[in-house]
Amino acid sequence: MNMRQFLMVVALLATSLVHADELRVVNSPATFPIATPGGTTTFVYDAANDHEVVGIAANAVAGDIEIITGQRPNVVTSLGDAGNTPVIAGTIGRSALIDGLISAGKLDVSAISGKWEAYSLRIEDRKSVV
């Protein structure tokens, strides 16, 4: 990378940081608050049974949210520690959290079952499941 390319990257990063304070909080039943002035959501995953990369991804997303908002979401391995608005991440067939939601009929994964790099997003009572 030459000096010109480096300076362009720095300028782009600086511009994105300047605009981070212009983020709007939209509060409606169809939205899910990942970060608000009052705090952030919590990411929860099944560390005992799921692939290690799920925890790595949850922590990476938490880091990205911190860069944008200045607030870092907690990443936990128990739904009991997740608070009122958790983002639940996991792998079908490996995560007891995800499999429990599927069994209870709260999460339809028919569109992504058997696929790689796929996700399903469902907001229920302002709780998000990914």
C-alpha positions, 0 to 999 in steps of 0.5 A: 500500500502506498502513502496515497492509498494509506491516507485515503483509508485514514480519511475514510475511517475518520469520516465514518467516525465523525458520522457515528454520532448522527445515528438515529434511534428508531423505536417501533414494534418492528425494530430491535434495539442493538444499541441505544443511548441507554445501553446495548443488547447482549449476544448469547451463544451455546459455547458448550456445544456449538462451533467455536467460530460462533463465539468468535463471530459474536465477539467480532460483531460486539467489537464492531458495535463498540467502534460505531457506538462507543458501547460494547455489548456483552457476549455471554453463554447463558440465556439467563445472563442475557437480559431483556433483549438478547441476540441469540447466535448459533448453529442448527443442530449444535446450539441448544438455544437455537434447537429449543426455539425450533422445537417450540415453533418459535423459529422457522429455519426451513429456508436455511436448513442445510445451507452454509453461511446462511442466517434467519432473523426473527424479532419476537417481542423485541427479542432478536434471534439470529 
